Amino acid sequence: MLVNKNADFREFIDTINGDIQTNDKRRIALQYYDKVLDDESLDRYLSEKGLRG
């Protein structure tokens, strides 16, 4: 499994599991998660990265 082969991924999964188990939204380690973009920001991001088809 990937969690056994990749230490960074294992740490990420452990963090998520800890967040889920405590059920405390303030504890969630936001630095591990991507920023959520609104529609306008997502469109701009995709255009800047050349990902528009």
PDB file of N, H, CA, C and O in Angstrom:
ATOM      1  N   MET A   1       0.842  -1.192   0.000  1.00  0.00           N
ATOM      2  CA  MET A   1       0.000   0.000   0.000  1.00  0.00           C
ATOM      3  C   MET A   1       0.882   1.248   0.000  1.00  0.00           C
ATOM      4  O   MET A   1       2.018   1.229   0.473  1.00  0.00           O
ATOM      5  N   LEU A   2       0.340   2.306  -0.530  1.00  0.00           N
ATOM      6  H   LEU A   2      -0.583   2.321  -0.914  1.00  0.00           H
ATOM      7  CA  LEU A   2       1.091   3.550  -0.631  1.00  0.00           C
ATOM      8  C   LEU A   2       1.491   4.091   0.739  1.00  0.00           C
ATOM      9  O   LEU A   2       2.578   4.650   0.885  1.00  0.00           O
ATOM     10  N   VAL A   3       0.631   3.935   1.742  1.00  0.00           N
ATOM     11  H   VAL A   3      -0.252   3.481   1.624  1.00  0.00           H
ATOM     12  CA  VAL A   3       0.973   4.457   3.073  1.00  0.00           C
ATOM     13  C   VAL A   3       2.207   3.773   3.653  1.00  0.00           C
ATOM     14  O   VAL A   3       2.897   4.353   4.491  1.00  0.00           O
ATOM     15  N   ASN A   4       2.487   2.566   3.223  1.00  0.00           N
ATOM     16  H   ASN A   4       1.926   2.096   2.542  1.00  0.00           H
ATOM     17  CA  ASN A   4       3.673   1.860   3.706  1.00  0.00           C
ATOM     18  C   ASN A   4       4.917   2.220   2.898  1.00  0.00           C
ATOM     19  O   ASN A   4       6.037   2.009   3.362  1.00  0.00           O
ATOM     20  N   LYS A   5       4.732   2.754   1.711  1.00  0.00           N
ATOM     21  H   LYS A   5       3.821   2.925   1.334  1.00  0.00           H
ATOM     22  CA  LYS A   5       5.856   3.061   0.829  1.00  0.00           C
ATOM     23  C   LYS A   5       6.273   4.525   0.863  1.00  0.00           C
ATOM     24  O   LYS A   5       7.402   4.851   0.497  1.00  0.00           O
ATOM     25  N   ASN A   6       5.386   5.408   1.295  1.00  0.00           N
ATOM     26  H   ASN A   6       4.469   5.143   1.592  1.00  0.00           H
ATOM     27  CA  ASN A   6       5.653   6.839   1.222  1.00  0.00           C
ATOM     28  C   ASN A   6       5.393   7.483   2.579  1.00  0.00           C
ATOM     29  O   ASN A   6       4.247   7.575   3.019  1.00  0.00           O
ATOM     30  N   ALA A   7       6.457   7.929   3.241  1.00  0.00           N
ATOM     31  H   ALA A   7       7.388   7.855   2.883  1.00  0.00           H
ATOM     32  CA  ALA A   7       6.347   8.503   4.580  1.00  0.00           C
ATOM     33  C   ALA A   7       5.496   9.775   4.594  1.00  0.00           C
ATOM     34  O   ALA A   7       4.737   9.997   5.537  1.00  0.00           O
ATOM     35  N   ASP A   8       5.616  10.616   3.552  1.00  0.00           N
ATOM     36  H   ASP A   8       6.233  10.436   2.786  1.00  0.00           H
ATOM     37  CA  ASP A   8       4.829  11.848   3.492  1.00  0.00           C
ATOM     38  C   ASP A   8       3.337  11.538   3.394  1.00  0.00           C
ATOM     39  O   ASP A   8       2.515  12.179   4.048  1.00  0.00           O
ATOM     40  N   PHE A   9       3.001  10.554   2.572  1.00  0.00           N
ATOM     41  H   PHE A   9       3.669  10.034   2.040  1.00  0.00           H
ATOM     42  CA  PHE A   9       1.598  10.169   2.428  1.00  0.00           C
ATOM     43  C   PHE A   9       1.081   9.574   3.735  1.00  0.00           C
ATOM     44  O   PHE A   9      -0.055   9.831   4.134  1.00  0.00           O
ATOM     45  N   ARG A  10       1.907   8.789   4.390  1.00  0.00           N
ATOM     46  H   ARG A  10       2.830   8.580   4.066  1.00  0.00           H
ATOM     47  CA  ARG A  10       1.524   8.192   5.676  1.00  0.00           C
ATOM     48  C   ARG A  10       1.217   9.289   6.697  1.00  0.00           C
ATOM     49  O   ARG A  10       0.227   9.197   7.423  1.00  0.00           O
ATOM     50  N   GLU A  11       2.054  10.321   6.758  1.00  0.00           N
ATOM     51  H   GLU A  11       2.858  10.396   6.168  1.00  0.00           H
ATOM     52  CA  GLU A  11       1.830  11.435   7.679  1.00  0.00           C
ATOM     53  C   GLU A  11       0.523  12.162   7.343  1.00  0.00           C
ATOM     54  O   GLU A  11      -0.233  12.540   8.237  1.00  0.00           O
ATOM     55  N   PHE A  12       0.269  12.350   6.054  1.00  0.00           N
ATOM     56  H   PHE A  12       0.883  12.042   5.327  1.00  0.00           H
ATOM     57  CA  PHE A  12      -0.962  12.997   5.605  1.00  0.00           C
ATOM     58  C   PHE A  12      -2.183  12.182   6.046  1.00  0.00           C
ATOM     59  O   PHE A  12      -3.141  12.742   6.579  1.00  0.00           O
ATOM     60  N   ILE A  13      -2.153  10.884   5.829  1.00  0.00           N
ATOM     61  H   ILE A  13      -1.374  10.429   5.396  1.00  0.00           H
ATOM     62  CA  ILE A  13      -3.268  10.013   6.212  1.00  0.00           C
ATOM     63  C   ILE A  13      -3.445  10.004   7.731  1.00  0.00           C
ATOM     64  O   ILE A  13      -4.575  10.047   8.217  1.00  0.00           O
ATOM     65  N   ASP A  14      -2.363   9.950   8.472  1.00  0.00           N
ATOM     66  H   ASP A  14      -1.445   9.915   8.077  1.00  0.00           H
ATOM     67  CA  ASP A  14      -2.454   9.988   9.936  1.00  0.00           C
ATOM     68  C   ASP A  14      -3.096  11.286  10.410  1.00  0.00           C
ATOM     69  O   ASP A  14      -3.890  11.281  11.351  1.00  0.00           O
ATOM     70  N   THR A  15      -2.754  12.401   9.759  1.00  0.00           N
ATOM     71  H   THR A  15      -2.109  12.405   8.994  1.00  0.00           H
ATOM     72  CA  THR A  15      -3.347  13.689  10.111  1.00  0.00           C
ATOM     73  C   THR A  15      -4.846  13.692   9.848  1.00  0.00           C
ATOM     74  O   THR A  15      -5.626  14.136  10.691  1.00  0.00           O
ATOM     75  N   ILE A  16      -5.249  13.201   8.689  1.00  0.00           N
ATOM     76  H   ILE A  16      -4.615  12.841   8.004  1.00  0.00           H
ATOM     77  CA  ILE A  16      -6.673  13.135   8.355  1.00  0.00           C
ATOM     78  C   ILE A  16      -7.410  12.240   9.347  1.00  0.00           C
ATOM     79  O   ILE A  16      -8.478  12.605   9.839  1.00  0.00           O
ATOM     80  N   ASN A  17      -6.848  11.082   9.639  1.00  0.00           N
ATOM     81  H   ASN A  17      -5.980  10.786   9.240  1.00  0.00           H
ATOM     82  CA  ASN A  17      -7.491  10.181  10.591  1.00  0.00           C
ATOM     83  C   ASN A  17      -7.624  10.820  11.965  1.00  0.00           C
ATOM     84  O   ASN A  17      -8.644  10.654  12.634  1.00  0.00           O
ATOM     85  N   GLY A  18      -6.609  11.539  12.383  1.00  0.00           N
ATOM     86  H   GLY A  18      -5.781  11.674  11.840  1.00  0.00           H
ATOM     87  CA  GLY A  18      -6.685  12.248  13.665  1.00  0.00           C
ATOM     88  C   GLY A  18      -7.778  13.291  13.666  1.00  0.00           C
ATOM     89  O   GLY A  18      -8.501  13.442  14.651  1.00  0.00           O
ATOM     90  N   ASP A  19      -7.903  14.012  12.563  1.00  0.00           N
ATOM     91  H   ASP A  19      -7.316  13.889  11.763  1.00  0.00           H
ATOM     92  CA  ASP A  19      -8.945  15.033  12.451  1.00  0.00           C
ATOM     93  C   ASP A  19     -10.325  14.399  12.511  1.00  0.00           C
ATOM     94  O   ASP A  19     -11.227  14.932  13.157  1.00  0.00           O
ATOM     95  N   ILE A  20     -10.494  13.282  11.852  1.00  0.00           N
ATOM     96  H   ILE A  20      -9.762  12.849  11.327  1.00  0.00           H
ATOM     97  CA  ILE A  20     -11.796  12.606  11.819  1.00  0.00           C
ATOM     98  C   ILE A  20     -12.134  12.037  13.190  1.00  0.00           C
ATOM     99  O   ILE A  20     -13.271  12.156  13.648  1.00  0.00           O
ATOM    100  N   GLN A  21     -11.165  11.427  13.844  1.00  0.00           N
ATOM    101  H   GLN A  21     -10.242  11.331  13.473  1.00  0.00           H
ATOM    102  CA  GLN A  21     -11.409  10.786  15.125  1.00  0.00           C
ATOM    103  C   GLN A  21     -11.755  11.783  16.223  1.00  0.00           C
ATOM    104  O   GLN A  21     -12.592  11.490  17.077  1.00  0.00           O
ATOM    105  N   THR A  22     -11.130  12.947  16.217  1.00  0.00           N
ATOM    106  H   THR A  22     -10.450  13.184  15.524  1.00  0.00           H
ATOM    107  CA  THR A  22     -11.410  13.917  17.271  1.00  0.00           C
ATOM    108  C   THR A  22     -12.702  14.672  17.009  1.00  0.00           C
ATOM    109  O   THR A  22     -13.316  15.202  17.935  1.00  0.00           O
ATOM    110  N   ASN A  23     -13.120  14.722  15.734  1.00  0.00           N
ATOM    111  H   ASN A  23     -12.622  14.291  14.982  1.00  0.00           H
ATOM    112  CA  ASN A  23     -14.336  15.428  15.340  1.00  0.00           C
ATOM    113  C   ASN A  23     -14.327  16.878  15.840  1.00  0.00           C
ATOM    114  O   ASN A  23     -15.368  17.428  16.198  1.00  0.00           O
ATOM    115  N   ASP A  24     -13.157  17.474  15.859  1.00  0.00           N
ATOM    116  H   ASP A  24     -12.311  17.027  15.569  1.00  0.00           H
ATOM    117  CA  ASP A  24     -12.997  18.854  16.298  1.00  0.00           C
ATOM    118  C   ASP A  24     -12.541  19.678  15.101  1.00  0.00           C
ATOM    119  O   ASP A  24     -11.384  19.591  14.689  1.00  0.00           O
ATOM    120  N   LYS A  25     -13.429  20.461  14.551  1.00  0.00           N
ATOM    121  H   LYS A  25     -14.369  20.532  14.886  1.00  0.00           H
ATOM    122  CA  LYS A  25     -13.121  21.212  13.328  1.00  0.00           C
ATOM    123  C   LYS A  25     -11.982  22.200  13.534  1.00  0.00           C
ATOM    124  O   LYS A  25     -11.295  22.547  12.573  1.00  0.00           O
ATOM    125  N   ARG A  26     -11.765  22.659  14.751  1.00  0.00           N
ATOM    126  H   ARG A  26     -12.323  22.378  15.532  1.00  0.00           H
ATOM    127  CA  ARG A  26     -10.672  23.600  15.003  1.00  0.00           C
ATOM    128  C   ARG A  26      -9.320  22.904  14.938  1.00  0.00           C
ATOM    129  O   ARG A  26      -8.302  23.561  14.724  1.00  0.00           O
ATOM    130  N   ARG A  27      -9.288  21.592  15.119  1.00  0.00           N
ATOM    131  H   ARG A  27     -10.115  21.057  15.293  1.00  0.00           H
ATOM    132  CA  ARG A  27      -8.044  20.849  15.126  1.00  0.00           C
ATOM    133  C   ARG A  27      -7.533  20.543  13.723  1.00  0.00           C
ATOM    134  O   ARG A  27      -6.347  20.260  13.551  1.00  0.00           O
ATOM    135  N   ILE A  28      -8.387  20.593  12.738  1.00  0.00           N
ATOM    136  H   ILE A  28      -9.350  20.824  12.878  1.00  0.00           H
ATOM    137  CA  ILE A  28      -8.012  20.199  11.383  1.00  0.00           C
ATOM    138  C   ILE A  28      -6.792  20.991  10.918  1.00  0.00           C
ATOM    139  O   ILE A  28      -6.776  22.221  10.978  1.00  0.00           O
ATOM    140  N   ALA A  29      -5.795  20.286  10.466  1.00  0.00           N
ATOM    141  H   ALA A  29      -5.808  19.287  10.417  1.00  0.00           H
ATOM    142  CA  ALA A  29      -4.535  20.883  10.035  1.00  0.00           C
ATOM    143  C   ALA A  29      -4.700  21.426   8.619  1.00  0.00           C
ATOM    144  O   ALA A  29      -4.404  20.735   7.644  1.00  0.00           O
ATOM    145  N   LEU A  30      -5.162  22.636   8.514  1.00  0.00           N
ATOM    146  H   LEU A  30      -5.403  23.197   9.306  1.00  0.00           H
ATOM    147  CA  LEU A  30      -5.486  23.214   7.213  1.00  0.00           C
ATOM    148  C   LEU A  30      -4.287  23.335   6.290  1.00  0.00           C
ATOM    149  O   LEU A  30      -4.457  23.386   5.072  1.00  0.00           O
ATOM    150  N   GLN A  31      -3.084  23.382   6.833  1.00  0.00           N
ATOM    151  H   GLN A  31      -2.945  23.340   7.823  1.00  0.00           H
ATOM    152  CA  GLN A  31      -1.910  23.499   5.971  1.00  0.00           C
ATOM    153  C   GLN A  31      -1.719  22.267   5.101  1.00  0.00           C
ATOM    154  O   GLN A  31      -0.959  22.316   4.134  1.00  0.00           O
ATOM    155  N   TYR A  32      -2.391  21.155   5.421  1.00  0.00           N
ATOM    156  H   TYR A  32      -3.008  21.115   6.206  1.00  0.00           H
ATOM    157  CA  TYR A  32      -2.268  19.940   4.622  1.00  0.00           C
ATOM    158  C   TYR A  32      -3.288  19.858   3.499  1.00  0.00           C
ATOM    159  O   TYR A  32      -3.190  18.980   2.642  1.00  0.00           O
ATOM    160  N   TYR A  33      -4.264  20.754   3.487  1.00  0.00           N
ATOM    161  H   TYR A  33      -4.344  21.467   4.183  1.00  0.00           H
ATOM    162  CA  TYR A  33      -5.337  20.673   2.510  1.00  0.00           C
ATOM    163  C   TYR A  33      -5.235  21.813   1.505  1.00  0.00           C
ATOM    164  O   TYR A  33      -4.742  22.892   1.832  1.00  0.00           O
ATOM    165  N   ASP A  34      -5.700  21.573   0.279  1.00  0.00           N
ATOM    166  H   ASP A  34      -6.100  20.696   0.012  1.00  0.00           H
ATOM    167  CA  ASP A  34      -5.709  22.607  -0.747  1.00  0.00           C
ATOM    168  C   ASP A  34      -6.763  23.657  -0.430  1.00  0.00           C
ATOM    169  O   ASP A  34      -7.784  23.371   0.195  1.00  0.00           O
ATOM    170  N   LYS A  35      -6.492  24.875  -0.875  1.00  0.00           N
ATOM    171  H   LYS A  35      -5.663  25.108  -1.383  1.00  0.00           H
ATOM    172  CA  LYS A  35      -7.455  25.960  -0.720  1.00  0.00           C
ATOM    173  C   LYS A  35      -8.646  25.687  -1.642  1.00  0.00           C
ATOM    174  O   LYS A  35      -8.469  25.246  -2.778  1.00  0.00           O
ATOM    175  N   VAL A  36      -9.844  25.947  -1.154  1.00  0.00           N
ATOM    176  H   VAL A  36      -9.988  26.305  -0.232  1.00  0.00           H
ATOM    177  CA  VAL A  36     -11.053  25.786  -1.961  1.00  0.00           C
ATOM    178  C   VAL A  36     -11.277  27.079  -2.731  1.00  0.00           C
ATOM    179  O   VAL A  36     -11.313  28.161  -2.146  1.00  0.00           O
ATOM    180  N   LEU A  37     -11.428  26.959  -4.045  1.00  0.00           N
ATOM    181  H   LEU A  37     -11.399  26.079  -4.520  1.00  0.00           H
ATOM    182  CA  LEU A  37     -11.594  28.130  -4.903  1.00  0.00           C
ATOM    183  C   LEU A  37     -13.052  28.293  -5.300  1.00  0.00           C
ATOM    184  O   LEU A  37     -13.762  27.314  -5.530  1.00  0.00           O
ATOM    185  N   ASP A  38     -13.493  29.563  -5.377  1.00  0.00           N
ATOM    186  H   ASP A  38     -12.917  30.358  -5.189  1.00  0.00           H
ATOM    187  CA  ASP A  38     -14.830  29.811  -5.915  1.00  0.00           C
ATOM    188  C   ASP A  38     -14.750  29.685  -7.440  1.00  0.00           C
ATOM    189  O   ASP A  38     -13.663  29.529  -7.995  1.00  0.00           O
ATOM    190  N   ASP A  39     -15.888  29.753  -8.105  1.00  0.00           N
ATOM    191  H   ASP A  39     -16.771  29.880  -7.654  1.00  0.00           H
ATOM    192  CA  ASP A  39     -15.926  29.523  -9.554  1.00  0.00           C
ATOM    193  C   ASP A  39     -15.014  30.476 -10.318  1.00  0.00           C
ATOM    194  O   ASP A  39     -14.284  30.055 -11.216  1.00  0.00           O
ATOM    195  N   GLU A  40     -15.052  31.751  -9.968  1.00  0.00           N
ATOM    196  H   GLU A  40     -15.645  32.093  -9.239  1.00  0.00           H
ATOM    197  CA  GLU A  40     -14.240  32.746 -10.674  1.00  0.00           C
ATOM    198  C   GLU A  40     -12.744  32.477 -10.476  1.00  0.00           C
ATOM    199  O   GLU A  40     -11.968  32.531 -11.431  1.00  0.00           O
ATOM    200  N   SER A  41     -12.348  32.191  -9.247  1.00  0.00           N
ATOM    201  H   SER A  41     -12.978  32.148  -8.471  1.00  0.00           H
ATOM    202  CA  SER A  41     -10.939  31.913  -8.958  1.00  0.00           C
ATOM    203  C   SER A  41     -10.481  30.631  -9.638  1.00  0.00           C
ATOM    204  O   SER A  41      -9.352  30.553 -10.122  1.00  0.00           O
ATOM    205  N   LEU A  42     -11.348  29.627  -9.677  1.00  0.00           N
ATOM    206  H   LEU A  42     -12.265  29.690  -9.284  1.00  0.00           H
ATOM    207  CA  LEU A  42     -11.009  28.375 -10.346  1.00  0.00           C
ATOM    208  C   LEU A  42     -10.827  28.595 -11.843  1.00  0.00           C
ATOM    209  O   LEU A  42      -9.878  28.074 -12.429  1.00  0.00           O
ATOM    210  N   ASP A  43     -11.713  29.352 -12.464  1.00  0.00           N
ATOM    211  H   ASP A  43     -12.483  29.775 -11.987  1.00  0.00           H
ATOM    212  CA  ASP A  43     -11.582  29.666 -13.887  1.00  0.00           C
ATOM    213  C   ASP A  43     -10.264  30.387 -14.171  1.00  0.00           C
ATOM    214  O   ASP A  43      -9.566  30.062 -15.132  1.00  0.00           O
ATOM    215  N   ARG A  44      -9.930  31.366 -13.331  1.00  0.00           N
ATOM    216  H   ARG A  44     -10.497  31.630 -12.550  1.00  0.00           H
ATOM    217  CA  ARG A  44      -8.685  32.120 -13.496  1.00  0.00           C
ATOM    218  C   ARG A  44      -7.474  31.192 -13.333  1.00  0.00           C
ATOM    219  O   ARG A  44      -6.528  31.264 -14.117  1.00  0.00           O
ATOM    220  N   TYR A  45      -7.503  30.333 -12.330  1.00  0.00           N
ATOM    221  H   TYR A  45      -8.271  30.274 -11.693  1.00  0.00           H
ATOM    222  CA  TYR A  45      -6.406  29.389 -12.083  1.00  0.00           C
ATOM    223  C   TYR A  45      -6.202  28.453 -13.277  1.00  0.00           C
ATOM    224  O   TYR A  45      -5.077  28.253 -13.734  1.00  0.00           O
ATOM    225  N   LEU A  46      -7.293  27.888 -13.772  1.00  0.00           N
ATOM    226  H   LEU A  46      -8.207  28.051 -13.401  1.00  0.00           H
ATOM    227  CA  LEU A  46      -7.199  26.973 -14.906  1.00  0.00           C
ATOM    228  C   LEU A  46      -6.667  27.672 -16.150  1.00  0.00           C
ATOM    229  O   LEU A  46      -5.877  27.098 -16.899  1.00  0.00           O
ATOM    230  N   SER A  47      -7.097  28.906 -16.370  1.00  0.00           N
ATOM    231  H   SER A  47      -7.739  29.373 -15.762  1.00  0.00           H
ATOM    232  CA  SER A  47      -6.612  29.672 -17.523  1.00  0.00           C
ATOM    233  C   SER A  47      -5.122  29.974 -17.391  1.00  0.00           C
ATOM    234  O   SER A  47      -4.369  29.845 -18.356  1.00  0.00           O
ATOM    235  N   GLU A  48      -4.693  30.384 -16.174  1.00  0.00           N
ATOM    236  H   GLU A  48      -5.304  30.489 -15.389  1.00  0.00           H
ATOM    237  CA  GLU A  48      -3.280  30.699 -15.952  1.00  0.00           C
ATOM    238  C   GLU A  48      -2.389  29.481 -16.156  1.00  0.00           C
ATOM    239  O   GLU A  48      -1.255  29.614 -16.618  1.00  0.00           O
ATOM    240  N   LYS A  49      -2.882  28.312 -15.821  1.00  0.00           N
ATOM    241  H   LYS A  49      -3.803  28.204 -15.446  1.00  0.00           H
ATOM    242  CA  LYS A  49      -2.097  27.085 -15.925  1.00  0.00           C
ATOM    243  C   LYS A  49      -2.228  26.439 -17.304  1.00  0.00           C
ATOM    244  O   LYS A  49      -1.602  25.414 -17.575  1.00  0.00           O
ATOM    245  N   GLY A  50      -3.043  27.041 -18.174  1.00  0.00           N
ATOM    246  H   GLY A  50      -3.551  27.873 -17.954  1.00  0.00           H
ATOM    247  CA  GLY A  50      -3.216  26.506 -19.514  1.00  0.00           C
ATOM    248  C   GLY A  50      -3.998  25.213 -19.529  1.00  0.00           C
ATOM    249  O   GLY A  50      -3.774  24.359 -20.387  1.00  0.00           O
ATOM    250  N   LEU A  51      -4.906  25.061 -18.598  1.00  0.00           N
ATOM    251  H   LEU A  51      -5.088  25.754 -17.901  1.00  0.00           H
ATOM    252  CA  LEU A  51      -5.682  23.832 -18.479  1.00  0.00           C
ATOM    253  C   LEU A  51      -7.085  23.943 -19.072  1.00  0.00           C
ATOM    254  O   LEU A  51      -7.924  23.063 -18.873  1.00  0.00           O
ATOM    255  N   ARG A  52      -7.326  24.999 -19.782  1.00  0.00           N
ATOM    256  H   ARG A  52      -6.645  25.714 -19.944  1.00  0.00           H
ATOM    257  CA  ARG A  52      -8.627  25.182 -20.440  1.00  0.00           C
ATOM    258  C   ARG A  52      -8.592  24.488 -21.796  1.00  0.00           C
ATOM    259  O   ARG A  52      -7.630  24.643 -22.547  1.00  0.00           O
ATOM    260  N   GLY A  53      -9.626  23.731 -22.110  1.00  0.00           N
ATOM    261  H   GLY A  53     -10.408  23.605 -21.500  1.00  0.00           H
ATOM    262  CA  GLY A  53      -9.651  22.976 -23.360  1.00  0.00           C
ATOM    263  C   GLY A  53     -10.285  23.650 -24.456  1.00  0.00           C
ATOM    264  O   GLY A  53     -10.361  23.104 -25.556  1.00  0.00           O
TER     265      GLY A  53
END
